[in-house]
């Protein structure tokens, strides 16, 4: 049942038949308005404003026939459904009428009066679907025209079959029509990008956020982001490529400027770190190169552990200045050619905390201050300054601790000759799990077995 009032134009010479039709329909429709049309003038008047939802017509009418009625309705009110309800038509008439747009053909008989309301309901529903589809198409076309991003449809070989004004503007054309003389493949600055684009689309049927450079109609180079889908036929072959293009030239320019700025910041940061490292080595010539060698070994270990490039970079910088706190230690202690007294050793033990205090206010993108603070902590808690244990010690600091010991034992010091790499590796191996992280110890040993040299 329809809750909305249905207005029907009923065209039939026989008043009895019109009455039977009206009775049949009123049984099924709660809200119905049936206008009886008895002559040509009434029919022409009704066609003036198309103010009806459906037409039911007989085939044989004194002043015309059902085919002519159908043609006039479709010309004046093309979206209005028409049903032919007749006892005088033929199969040829029915076929001809259906080809001309008739919605249904119902034989006029007592038995078929029951089918008429069903045919009316079906025709009204189809008409409503057609109207909704047409409205959706209109909205789509309006959106297609007004949306600020470029929309397109092309064939796989690049022929442009549809485009919107935004795409024309992006590609440097004065009008949409002008773009149809071009081929999509000709806009790609690097044709291999086009090959890659189609390859991904062919494999996956969709591609999102594909960035490439295009050459506009005016010869300018622009960056775009292209998202598209493949429309395939029943055999699975691509018929069309439909997509959205956004001009991201401004964004790319901003990204490049940001990269330049970040590179400058990193260069400044790196320069500051090297300056700190070199300053310390100028005060302590006996440990000249120590921090650089520790940094090299730390990086080798970190790469074998599978750390990310960003983590390795932070570890490298941390290793370069891990002894920066020694800047506060008197030079005579640093270069003393004999064993340190307990007091002197306690002064030396302050250097991780001093280094931390020097670095903690610098906003590094890595935990460098904590690396420096913890590089003398030990797995069993016997280290300093805070007696941290096991996994409470930063991973980078655990790497630094081992690299620091191996380099220090392998090199000459004022108070003793160099002990060599083999002795250093024996030391960390014998103390692994007690003082040093066992996994890092094993990797450090393998690094030297592969031929690494300090």
C-alpha positions as a LaTeX table, in Angstrom:
\begin{tabular}{lrrr}
\hline
Residue & $x$ (\AA) & $y$ (\AA) & $z$ (\AA) \\
\hline
Unk1 & 0.00 & 0.00 & 0.00 \\
Unk2 & 1.22 & 3.49 & $-0.78$ \\
Unk3 & 0.75 & 6.09 & 1.93 \\
Unk4 & 1.40 & 8.95 & $-0.53$ \\
Unk5 & $-1.55$ & 9.83 & $-2.75$ \\
Unk6 & $-1.27$ & 8.27 & $-6.19$ \\
Unk7 & $-2.74$ & 10.23 & $-9.10$ \\
Unk8 & $-3.67$ & 8.17 & $-12.14$ \\
Unk9 & $-4.84$ & 9.29 & $-15.57$ \\
Unk10 & $-7.37$ & 6.73 & $-16.83$ \\
Unk11 & $-8.12$ & 6.81 & $-20.58$ \\
Unk12 & $-10.96$ & 4.59 & $-21.75$ \\
Unk13 & $-14.09$ & 5.19 & $-23.86$ \\
Unk14 & $-16.13$ & 2.68 & $-21.89$ \\
Unk15 & $-17.44$ & 4.20 & $-18.60$ \\
Unk16 & $-18.19$ & 0.72 & $-17.20$ \\
Unk17 & $-14.60$ & $-0.37$ & $-17.77$ \\
Unk18 & $-13.35$ & 2.83 & $-16.16$ \\
Unk19 & $-15.50$ & 2.09 & $-13.12$ \\
Unk20 & $-14.19$ & $-1.48$ & $-12.88$ \\
Unk21 & $-10.59$ & $-0.24$ & $-13.08$ \\
Unk22 & $-11.23$ & 2.35 & $-10.37$ \\
Unk23 & $-12.83$ & $-0.25$ & $-8.05$ \\
Unk24 & $-9.93$ & $-2.66$ & $-8.55$ \\
Unk25 & $-7.36$ & 0.00 & $-7.76$ \\
Unk26 & $-9.14$ & 1.46 & $-4.73$ \\
Unk27 & $-9.09$ & $-1.97$ & $-3.09$ \\
Unk28 & $-5.28$ & $-1.92$ & $-3.15$ \\
Unk29 & $-4.37$ & 1.77 & $-2.75$ \\
Unk30 & $-5.37$ & 3.64 & 0.39 \\
Unk31 & $-4.72$ & 7.04 & $-1.18$ \\
Unk32 & $-5.65$ & 7.30 & $-4.84$ \\
Unk33 & $-6.90$ & 10.01 & $-7.18$ \\
Unk34 & $-8.16$ & 8.76 & $-10.53$ \\
Unk35 & $-8.87$ & 11.29 & $-13.29$ \\
Unk36 & $-11.12$ & 9.95 & $-16.06$ \\
Unk37 & $-10.16$ & 11.13 & $-19.55$ \\
Unk38 & $-13.02$ & 10.85 & $-22.06$ \\
Unk39 & $-11.80$ & 12.83 & $-25.06$ \\
Unk40 & $-8.79$ & 14.40 & $-26.77$ \\
Unk41 & $-9.28$ & 17.82 & $-25.23$ \\
Unk42 & $-9.25$ & 16.44 & $-21.68$ \\
Unk43 & $-6.13$ & 14.45 & $-22.51$ \\
Unk44 & $-4.27$ & 17.44 & $-23.96$ \\
Unk45 & $-5.24$ & 19.55 & $-20.96$ \\
Unk46 & $-3.91$ & 16.90 & $-18.59$ \\
Unk47 & $-0.61$ & 16.78 & $-20.50$ \\
Unk48 & 0.01 & 20.48 & $-19.96$ \\
Unk49 & 1.47 & 20.07 & $-16.48$ \\
Unk50 & 2.09 & 16.30 & $-16.21$ \\
Unk51 & 0.43 & 16.40 & $-12.80$ \\
Unk52 & $-0.11$ & 12.63 & $-12.53$ \\
Unk53 & 1.93 & 9.60 & $-11.47$ \\
Unk54 & 0.79 & 7.02 & $-14.04$ \\
Unk55 & $-1.35$ & 6.58 & $-17.18$ \\
Unk56 & $-3.65$ & 3.62 & $-17.83$ \\
Unk57 & $-4.98$ & 3.57 & $-21.38$ \\
Unk58 & $-7.05$ & 1.31 & $-23.58$ \\
Unk59 & $-5.68$ & 0.51 & $-27.01$ \\
Unk60 & $-8.72$ & 1.30 & $-29.14$ \\
Unk61 & $-10.09$ & 4.77 & $-28.46$ \\
Unk62 & $-12.52$ & 6.71 & $-30.70$ \\
Unk63 & $-10.27$ & 9.73 & $-31.03$ \\
Unk64 & $-6.87$ & 7.96 & $-31.17$ \\
Unk65 & $-5.17$ & 4.70 & $-30.17$ \\
Unk66 & $-2.98$ & 3.47 & $-27.30$ \\
Unk67 & 0.27 & 3.78 & $-29.26$ \\
Unk68 & $-0.39$ & 7.47 & $-29.95$ \\
Unk69 & $-1.30$ & 8.00 & $-26.28$ \\
Unk70 & 1.98 & 6.35 & $-25.28$ \\
Unk71 & 4.03 & 8.52 & $-27.65$ \\
Unk72 & 2.39 & 11.74 & $-26.49$ \\
Unk73 & 2.92 & 10.89 & $-22.81$ \\
Unk74 & 6.56 & 9.96 & $-23.34$ \\
Unk75 & 7.17 & 13.16 & $-25.28$ \\
Unk76 & 5.48 & 15.49 & $-22.82$ \\
Unk77 & 6.01 & 13.60 & $-19.52$ \\
Unk78 & 8.94 & 11.22 & $-20.25$ \\
Unk79 & 9.31 & 9.93 & $-16.67$ \\
Unk80 & 5.65 & 8.93 & $-16.31$ \\
Unk81 & 4.90 & 5.19 & $-16.57$ \\
Unk82 & 2.18 & 4.00 & $-18.98$ \\
Unk83 & 0.18 & 0.76 & $-18.75$ \\
Unk84 & $-1.97$ & $-0.47$ & $-21.62$ \\
Unk85 & $-5.09$ & $-2.27$ & $-20.38$ \\
Unk86 & $-7.01$ & $-3.53$ & $-23.39$ \\
Unk87 & $-9.01$ & $-6.34$ & $-24.87$ \\
Unk88 & $-8.53$ & $-5.29$ & $-28.48$ \\
Unk89 & $-4.76$ & $-5.28$ & $-28.83$ \\
Unk90 & $-2.57$ & $-7.96$ & $-30.39$ \\
Unk91 & 0.78 & $-9.48$ & $-29.67$ \\
Unk92 & 2.31 & $-7.22$ & $-32.33$ \\
Unk93 & 0.78 & $-4.16$ & $-30.66$ \\
Unk94 & 2.12 & $-5.28$ & $-27.29$ \\
Unk95 & 5.66 & $-5.77$ & $-28.66$ \\
Unk96 & 5.60 & $-2.44$ & $-30.50$ \\
Unk97 & 4.36 & $-0.61$ & $-27.40$ \\
Unk98 & 6.99 & $-2.18$ & $-25.13$ \\
Unk99 & 9.72 & $-1.09$ & $-27.53$ \\
Unk100 & 8.37 & 2.47 & $-27.36$ \\
Unk101 & 8.59 & 2.55 & $-23.59$ \\
Unk102 & 5.36 & 0.97 & $-22.34$ \\
Unk103 & 5.75 & $-0.18$ & $-18.75$ \\
Unk104 & 3.26 & $-3.03$ & $-18.85$ \\
Unk105 & 0.62 & $-4.61$ & $-21.05$ \\
Unk106 & $-2.40$ & $-6.14$ & $-19.29$ \\
Unk107 & $-5.21$ & $-7.96$ & $-21.07$ \\
Unk108 & $-8.60$ & $-6.56$ & $-20.18$ \\
Unk109 & $-10.65$ & $-9.42$ & $-18.77$ \\
Unk110 & $-12.33$ & $-10.29$ & $-15.50$ \\
Unk111 & $-9.41$ & $-12.52$ & $-14.55$ \\
Unk112 & $-6.81$ & $-9.85$ & $-15.35$ \\
Unk113 & $-8.49$ & $-7.12$ & $-13.34$ \\
Unk114 & $-6.74$ & $-8.70$ & $-10.35$ \\
Unk115 & $-3.36$ & $-8.29$ & $-12.04$ \\
Unk116 & $-3.85$ & $-4.63$ & $-12.86$ \\
Unk117 & $-3.14$ & $-3.28$ & $-9.32$ \\
Unk118 & 0.03 & $-5.39$ & $-9.21$ \\
Unk119 & 1.15 & $-3.97$ & $-12.55$ \\
Unk120 & 0.38 & $-0.43$ & $-11.34$ \\
Unk121 & 2.38 & $-0.93$ & $-8.13$ \\
Unk122 & 5.35 & $-2.36$ & $-10.04$ \\
Unk123 & 5.27 & 0.45 & $-12.61$ \\
Unk124 & 5.14 & 3.13 & $-9.89$ \\
Unk125 & 8.06 & 1.52 & $-8.05$ \\
Unk126 & 10.13 & 1.36 & $-11.24$ \\
Unk127 & 9.29 & 4.99 & $-11.97$ \\
Unk128 & 10.37 & 5.97 & $-8.47$ \\
Unk129 & 13.64 & 4.09 & $-8.93$ \\
Unk130 & 14.22 & 5.84 & $-12.26$ \\
Unk131 & 13.55 & 9.22 & $-10.70$ \\
Unk132 & 15.89 & 8.49 & $-7.81$ \\
Unk133 & 18.57 & 7.33 & $-10.23$ \\
Unk134 & 18.15 & 10.42 & $-12.38$ \\
Unk135 & 18.36 & 12.68 & $-9.32$ \\
Unk136 & 21.49 & 10.86 & $-8.20$ \\
Unk137 & 23.00 & 11.29 & $-11.65$ \\
Unk138 & 22.21 & 15.01 & $-11.60$ \\
Unk139 & 23.75 & 15.37 & $-8.15$ \\
Unk140 & 26.77 & 13.37 & $-9.31$ \\
Unk141 & 27.25 & 15.53 & $-12.38$ \\
Unk142 & 26.95 & 18.69 & $-10.31$ \\
Unk143 & 29.44 & 17.34 & $-7.81$ \\
Unk144 & 31.66 & 16.18 & $-10.68$ \\
Unk145 & 31.70 & 19.74 & $-12.01$ \\
Unk146 & 32.12 & 21.58 & $-8.72$ \\
Unk147 & 34.43 & 19.35 & $-6.68$ \\
Unk148 & 37.82 & 21.10 & $-6.28$ \\
Unk149 & 39.92 & 18.00 & $-7.07$ \\
Unk150 & 40.52 & 16.62 & $-10.54$ \\
Unk151 & 38.26 & 13.75 & $-11.60$ \\
Unk152 & 38.83 & 11.69 & $-14.72$ \\
Unk153 & 37.97 & 8.58 & $-16.65$ \\
Unk154 & 40.41 & 7.20 & $-19.22$ \\
Unk155 & 40.81 & 4.08 & $-21.30$ \\
Unk156 & 43.81 & 1.85 & $-20.49$ \\
Unk157 & 45.72 & 3.35 & $-23.43$ \\
Unk158 & 45.25 & 6.85 & $-21.99$ \\
Unk159 & 42.34 & 8.25 & $-24.02$ \\
Unk160 & 40.51 & 10.76 & $-21.80$ \\
Unk161 & 36.75 & 10.11 & $-21.96$ \\
Unk162 & 35.60 & 12.23 & $-19.03$ \\
Unk163 & 37.08 & 15.01 & $-16.91$ \\
Unk164 & 35.90 & 17.82 & $-14.67$ \\
Unk165 & 36.80 & 21.53 & $-14.68$ \\
Unk166 & 39.17 & 21.10 & $-11.74$ \\
Unk167 & 41.27 & 18.62 & $-13.71$ \\
Unk168 & 41.38 & 21.02 & $-16.65$ \\
Unk169 & 42.65 & 23.77 & $-14.33$ \\
Unk170 & 45.24 & 21.50 & $-12.73$ \\
Unk171 & 46.60 & 20.47 & $-16.14$ \\
Unk172 & 46.60 & 24.03 & $-17.46$ \\
Unk173 & 43.65 & 23.96 & $-19.89$ \\
Unk174 & 41.15 & 26.78 & $-20.40$ \\
Unk175 & 38.20 & 24.40 & $-20.69$ \\
Unk176 & 37.25 & 20.79 & $-20.14$ \\
Unk177 & 36.66 & 20.25 & $-23.88$ \\
Unk178 & 40.27 & 21.14 & $-24.64$ \\
Unk179 & 41.57 & 18.29 & $-22.50$ \\
Unk180 & 39.96 & 15.58 & $-24.63$ \\
Unk181 & 42.45 & 16.12 & $-27.44$ \\
Unk182 & 45.25 & 14.97 & $-25.11$ \\
Unk183 & 46.32 & 11.54 & $-23.91$ \\
Unk184 & 46.87 & 10.82 & $-20.22$ \\
Unk185 & 50.24 & 9.18 & $-20.82$ \\
Unk186 & 51.62 & 12.40 & $-22.34$ \\
Unk187 & 51.32 & 14.27 & $-19.04$ \\
Unk188 & 53.73 & 12.01 & $-17.12$ \\
Unk189 & 57.14 & 13.63 & $-16.73$ \\
Unk190 & 58.68 & 10.18 & $-16.18$ \\
Unk191 & 56.97 & 7.58 & $-18.37$ \\
Unk192 & 58.16 & 4.81 & $-16.01$ \\
Unk193 & 55.84 & 6.29 & $-13.40$ \\
Unk194 & 52.97 & 5.67 & $-15.82$ \\
Unk195 & 54.13 & 2.07 & $-16.31$ \\
Unk196 & 54.36 & 1.56 & $-12.54$ \\
Unk197 & 50.94 & 3.17 & $-11.99$ \\
Unk198 & 49.22 & 0.85 & $-14.50$ \\
Unk199 & 51.09 & $-2.20$ & $-13.19$ \\
Unk200 & 49.84 & $-1.63$ & $-9.63$ \\
Unk201 & 46.32 & $-0.92$ & $-10.90$ \\
Unk202 & 46.30 & $-4.08$ & $-13.01$ \\
Unk203 & 47.43 & $-6.24$ & $-10.08$ \\
Unk204 & 45.27 & $-4.80$ & $-7.32$ \\
Unk205 & 42.44 & $-3.03$ & $-9.12$ \\
Unk206 & 42.97 & 0.08 & $-7.01$ \\
Unk207 & 45.80 & 2.48 & $-6.23$ \\
Unk208 & 45.81 & 5.11 & $-3.48$ \\
Unk209 & 48.01 & 8.16 & $-3.03$ \\
Unk210 & 50.33 & 7.54 & $-5.99$ \\
Unk211 & 52.68 & 10.52 & $-6.17$ \\
Unk212 & 54.18 & 11.54 & $-9.48$ \\
Unk213 & 55.23 & 14.57 & $-11.49$ \\
Unk214 & 53.16 & 15.76 & $-14.45$ \\
Unk215 & 53.89 & 18.23 & $-17.22$ \\
Unk216 & 51.00 & 20.67 & $-17.69$ \\
Unk217 & 49.67 & 21.98 & $-20.99$ \\
Unk218 & 51.70 & 25.13 & $-20.37$ \\
Unk219 & 54.89 & 23.12 & $-19.85$ \\
Unk220 & 55.08 & 23.55 & $-16.07$ \\
Unk221 & 56.04 & 20.66 & $-13.79$ \\
Unk222 & 53.65 & 19.87 & $-10.95$ \\
Unk223 & 53.45 & 17.18 & $-8.29$ \\
Unk224 & 50.14 & 15.31 & $-8.02$ \\
Unk225 & 48.65 & 12.59 & $-5.88$ \\
Unk226 & 46.62 & 10.14 & $-7.97$ \\
Unk227 & 44.11 & 7.63 & $-6.56$ \\
Unk228 & 42.29 & 5.40 & $-9.05$ \\
Unk229 & 40.33 & 2.21 & $-9.59$ \\
Unk230 & 40.04 & $-0.15$ & $-12.54$ \\
Unk231 & 36.61 & $-0.72$ & $-14.12$ \\
Unk232 & 36.63 & $-4.17$ & $-15.68$ \\
Unk233 & 34.37 & $-5.96$ & $-18.17$ \\
Unk234 & 32.85 & $-9.42$ & $-17.72$ \\
Unk235 & 36.14 & $-11.01$ & $-18.87$ \\
Unk236 & 38.13 & $-9.12$ & $-16.26$ \\
Unk237 & 39.77 & $-6.79$ & $-18.77$ \\
Unk238 & 40.18 & $-3.13$ & $-17.77$ \\
Unk239 & 37.70 & $-0.97$ & $-19.70$ \\
Unk240 & 38.31 & 2.30 & $-17.86$ \\
Unk241 & 40.53 & 3.87 & $-15.25$ \\
Unk242 & 38.61 & 6.23 & $-12.95$ \\
Unk243 & 40.52 & 8.44 & $-10.58$ \\
Unk244 & 41.03 & 11.53 & $-8.49$ \\
Unk245 & 44.01 & 13.86 & $-8.89$ \\
Unk246 & 45.12 & 16.44 & $-6.32$ \\
Unk247 & 47.80 & 19.03 & $-6.97$ \\
Unk248 & 50.33 & 18.61 & $-4.15$ \\
Unk249 & 53.01 & 20.88 & $-5.57$ \\
Unk250 & 52.68 & 23.26 & $-2.62$ \\
Unk251 & 52.88 & 20.42 & $-0.14$ \\
Unk252 & 55.95 & 18.98 & $-1.84$ \\
Unk253 & 57.60 & 22.39 & $-1.81$ \\
Unk254 & 56.86 & 22.71 & 1.92 \\
Unk255 & 58.19 & 19.19 & 2.54 \\
Unk256 & 61.42 & 20.02 & 0.72 \\
Unk257 & 61.81 & 23.22 & 2.73 \\
Unk258 & 61.17 & 21.25 & 5.91 \\
Unk259 & 63.78 & 18.66 & 4.91 \\
Unk260 & 66.30 & 21.40 & 4.25 \\
Unk261 & 65.55 & 22.96 & 7.63 \\
Unk262 & 65.85 & 19.59 & 9.38 \\
Unk263 & 69.10 & 18.86 & 7.59 \\
Unk264 & 70.46 & 22.21 & 8.73 \\
Unk265 & 69.38 & 21.49 & 12.30 \\
Unk266 & 70.98 & 18.05 & 12.15 \\
Unk267 & 74.18 & 19.46 & 10.70 \\
Unk268 & 74.29 & 22.01 & 13.49 \\
Unk269 & 73.58 & 19.29 & 16.04 \\
Unk270 & 76.25 & 17.03 & 14.60 \\
Unk271 & 78.74 & 19.90 & 14.56 \\
Unk272 & 78.01 & 20.64 & 18.22 \\
Unk273 & 78.48 & 16.99 & 19.15 \\
Unk274 & 81.81 & 16.77 & 17.31 \\
Unk275 & 82.91 & 19.98 & 18.97 \\
Unk276 & 82.12 & 18.56 & 22.42 \\
Unk277 & 83.94 & 15.34 & 21.56 \\
Unk278 & 87.00 & 17.14 & 20.20 \\
Unk279 & 87.11 & 19.53 & 23.15 \\
Unk280 & 87.32 & 16.63 & 25.59 \\
Unk281 & 90.04 & 14.89 & 23.59 \\
Unk282 & 92.11 & 18.09 & 23.58 \\
Unk283 & 92.09 & 17.97 & 27.40 \\
Unk284 & 92.99 & 14.28 & 27.49 \\
Unk285 & 95.38 & 13.37 & 24.65 \\
Unk286 & 95.77 & 9.84 & 26.00 \\
Unk287 & 92.15 & 9.07 & 25.19 \\
Unk288 & 92.26 & 10.85 & 21.82 \\
Unk289 & 90.08 & 8.86 & 19.43 \\
Unk290 & 88.57 & 6.76 & 22.25 \\
Unk291 & 85.03 & 8.10 & 21.82 \\
Unk292 & 85.20 & 7.80 & 18.02 \\
Unk293 & 86.32 & 4.18 & 18.25 \\
Unk294 & 83.63 & 3.41 & 20.80 \\
Unk295 & 81.11 & 5.00 & 18.43 \\
Unk296 & 82.27 & 2.83 & 15.50 \\
Unk297 & 82.07 & $-0.38$ & 17.54 \\
Unk298 & 78.68 & 0.61 & 18.99 \\
Unk299 & 77.29 & 1.10 & 15.49 \\
Unk300 & 78.56 & $-2.32$ & 14.37 \\
Unk301 & 76.90 & $-3.99$ & 17.34 \\
Unk302 & 73.65 & $-2.02$ & 16.88 \\
Unk303 & 73.42 & $-2.97$ & 13.20 \\
Unk304 & 73.85 & $-6.65$ & 14.10 \\
Unk305 & 71.12 & $-6.26$ & 16.72 \\
Unk306 & 68.77 & $-4.93$ & 14.05 \\
Unk307 & 68.23 & $-1.46$ & 15.45 \\
Unk308 & 66.65 & 1.09 & 13.13 \\
Unk309 & 68.80 & 3.62 & 11.29 \\
Unk310 & 67.39 & 6.39 & 13.45 \\
Unk311 & 68.23 & 4.51 & 16.66 \\
Unk312 & 71.74 & 3.77 & 15.36 \\
Unk313 & 72.26 & 7.45 & 14.55 \\
Unk314 & 71.30 & 8.43 & 18.10 \\
Unk315 & 73.62 & 5.78 & 19.55 \\
Unk316 & 76.46 & 6.99 & 17.36 \\
Unk317 & 76.07 & 10.58 & 18.57 \\
Unk318 & 75.73 & 9.40 & 22.18 \\
Unk319 & 78.92 & 7.36 & 21.90 \\
Unk320 & 80.82 & 10.33 & 20.46 \\
Unk321 & 80.21 & 12.30 & 23.69 \\
Unk322 & 79.69 & 9.55 & 26.27 \\
Unk323 & 82.66 & 10.83 & 28.29 \\
Unk324 & 81.75 & 14.52 & 28.04 \\
Unk325 & 81.42 & 14.63 & 31.84 \\
Unk326 & 85.19 & 14.20 & 32.13 \\
Unk327 & 85.46 & 17.85 & 31.19 \\
Unk328 & 84.93 & 18.55 & 34.91 \\
Unk329 & 87.76 & 16.20 & 36.01 \\
Unk330 & 91.10 & 17.89 & 36.75 \\
Unk331 & 93.65 & 17.29 & 33.99 \\
Unk332 & 96.20 & 15.85 & 36.43 \\
Unk333 & 93.78 & 13.03 & 37.27 \\
Unk334 & 92.99 & 12.36 & 33.62 \\
Unk335 & 96.67 & 11.97 & 32.67 \\
Unk336 & 97.96 & 10.48 & 35.95 \\
Unk337 & 100.47 & 7.71 & 35.02 \\
Unk338 & 99.68 & 5.66 & 38.13 \\
Unk339 & 96.67 & 4.05 & 39.77 \\
Unk340 & 94.12 & 6.50 & 41.11 \\
Unk341 & 93.44 & 6.91 & 44.79 \\
Unk342 & 89.96 & 6.20 & 46.14 \\
Unk343 & 89.19 & 9.92 & 46.25 \\
Unk344 & 90.42 & 10.42 & 42.71 \\
Unk345 & 88.43 & 7.41 & 41.49 \\
Unk346 & 85.26 & 8.80 & 43.09 \\
Unk347 & 85.83 & 12.06 & 41.23 \\
Unk348 & 86.13 & 10.09 & 37.97 \\
Unk349 & 82.95 & 8.17 & 38.82 \\
Unk350 & 81.04 & 11.46 & 38.80 \\
Unk351 & 81.57 & 11.94 & 35.07 \\
Unk352 & 78.36 & 10.17 & 33.87 \\
Unk353 & 76.20 & 12.40 & 36.10 \\
Unk354 & 78.17 & 15.50 & 35.10 \\
Unk355 & 77.73 & 14.58 & 31.43 \\
Unk356 & 74.01 & 14.04 & 31.99 \\
Unk357 & 73.67 & 17.48 & 33.57 \\
Unk358 & 75.49 & 19.05 & 30.63 \\
Unk359 & 73.22 & 17.36 & 28.08 \\
Unk360 & 69.82 & 16.99 & 29.74 \\
Unk361 & 68.51 & 20.40 & 28.66 \\
Unk362 & 69.43 & 19.83 & 25.03 \\
Unk363 & 66.35 & 18.53 & 23.19 \\
Unk364 & 67.96 & 15.72 & 21.22 \\
Unk365 & 65.57 & 13.47 & 19.25 \\
Unk366 & 67.32 & 10.54 & 20.96 \\
Unk367 & 67.88 & 9.71 & 24.67 \\
Unk368 & 71.53 & 10.80 & 24.53 \\
Unk369 & 71.63 & 12.26 & 28.05 \\
Unk370 & 70.38 & 8.93 & 29.47 \\
Unk371 & 72.93 & 6.97 & 27.42 \\
Unk372 & 75.70 & 9.10 & 28.90 \\
Unk373 & 74.28 & 8.77 & 32.43 \\
Unk374 & 73.95 & 4.97 & 32.28 \\
Unk375 & 76.99 & 3.80 & 30.31 \\
Unk376 & 78.75 & 2.66 & 33.51 \\
Unk377 & 75.73 & 0.81 & 34.93 \\
Unk378 & 76.08 & $-2.97$ & 35.15 \\
Unk379 & 73.61 & $-5.87$ & 34.80 \\
Unk380 & 73.95 & $-6.97$ & 38.45 \\
Unk381 & 73.45 & $-3.44$ & 39.81 \\
Unk382 & 77.12 & $-2.94$ & 40.76 \\
Unk383 & 77.62 & $-0.04$ & 38.34 \\
Unk384 & 77.24 & 3.69 & 38.87 \\
Unk385 & 75.84 & 6.29 & 39.38 \\
Unk386 & 72.40 & 4.78 & 40.16 \\
Unk387 & 73.02 & 1.03 & 40.51 \\
Unk388 & 70.52 & 0.14 & 37.79 \\
Unk389 & 70.03 & $-3.55$ & 36.95 \\
Unk390 & 69.33 & $-5.59$ & 33.84 \\
Unk391 & 66.65 & $-4.27$ & 31.50 \\
Unk392 & 66.25 & $-1.12$ & 33.57 \\
Unk393 & 69.40 & 0.01 & 31.81 \\
Unk394 & 68.76 & 1.63 & 28.43 \\
Unk395 & 69.63 & $-0.70$ & 25.53 \\
Unk396 & 71.91 & 1.91 & 23.98 \\
Unk397 & 73.70 & 2.29 & 27.34 \\
Unk398 & 74.22 & $-1.49$ & 27.55 \\
Unk399 & 75.80 & $-1.41$ & 24.08 \\
Unk400 & 77.96 & 1.57 & 25.04 \\
Unk401 & 79.13 & $-0.15$ & 28.23 \\
Unk402 & 80.54 & $-3.11$ & 26.29 \\
Unk403 & 82.05 & $-1.04$ & 23.48 \\
Unk404 & 83.61 & 1.30 & 26.10 \\
Unk405 & 85.27 & $-1.54$ & 28.01 \\
Unk406 & 86.54 & $-3.32$ & 24.89 \\
Unk407 & 88.07 & $-0.13$ & 23.45 \\
Unk408 & 89.56 & 0.99 & 26.78 \\
Unk409 & 91.24 & $-2.38$ & 27.44 \\
Unk410 & 92.51 & $-2.62$ & 23.86 \\
Unk411 & 94.19 & 0.81 & 23.96 \\
Unk412 & 97.14 & 2.34 & 25.79 \\
Unk413 & 96.45 & 4.28 & 28.97 \\
Unk414 & 98.81 & 6.47 & 31.07 \\
Unk415 & 98.73 & 3.93 & 33.91 \\
Unk416 & 99.15 & 0.75 & 31.78 \\
Unk417 & 100.00 & $-0.51$ & 28.29 \\
Unk418 & 97.36 & $-1.74$ & 25.86 \\
Unk419 & 95.98 & $-5.17$ & 26.81 \\
Unk420 & 94.71 & $-6.01$ & 23.31 \\
Unk421 & 91.37 & $-6.98$ & 21.81 \\
Unk422 & 91.61 & $-10.68$ & 22.73 \\
Unk423 & 92.03 & $-9.85$ & 26.41 \\
Unk424 & 89.16 & $-7.38$ & 26.22 \\
Unk425 & 86.84 & $-9.96$ & 24.63 \\
Unk426 & 87.83 & $-12.51$ & 27.28 \\
Unk427 & 86.92 & $-9.97$ & 29.94 \\
Unk428 & 83.43 & $-9.22$ & 28.67 \\
Unk429 & 82.77 & $-12.90$ & 27.93 \\
Unk430 & 83.74 & $-13.98$ & 31.43 \\
Unk431 & 81.50 & $-11.29$ & 32.94 \\
Unk432 & 78.49 & $-11.60$ & 30.65 \\
Unk433 & 75.13 & $-11.83$ & 32.44 \\
Unk434 & 76.91 & $-10.52$ & 35.56 \\
Unk435 & 78.18 & $-7.14$ & 34.39 \\
Unk436 & 77.29 & $-7.12$ & 30.72 \\
Unk437 & 74.26 & $-7.98$ & 28.61 \\
Unk438 & 74.94 & $-11.54$ & 27.33 \\
Unk439 & 73.28 & $-11.04$ & 23.93 \\
Unk440 & 75.29 & $-7.91$ & 23.25 \\
Unk441 & 78.51 & $-9.62$ & 24.40 \\
Unk442 & 77.92 & $-12.48$ & 21.93 \\
Unk443 & 77.29 & $-10.05$ & 19.10 \\
Unk444 & 80.37 & $-8.01$ & 19.98 \\
Unk445 & 82.53 & $-11.13$ & 19.80 \\
Unk446 & 81.02 & $-12.03$ & 16.38 \\
Unk447 & 81.68 & $-8.50$ & 15.11 \\
Unk448 & 85.43 & $-8.99$ & 15.73 \\
Unk449 & 85.33 & $-12.50$ & 14.32 \\
Unk450 & 83.99 & $-11.00$ & 11.09 \\
Unk451 & 87.09 & $-8.82$ & 10.87 \\
Unk452 & 86.17 & $-5.58$ & 12.61 \\
Unk453 & 89.14 & $-3.65$ & 13.89 \\
Unk454 & 89.36 & $-0.68$ & 16.25 \\
\hline
\end{tabular}
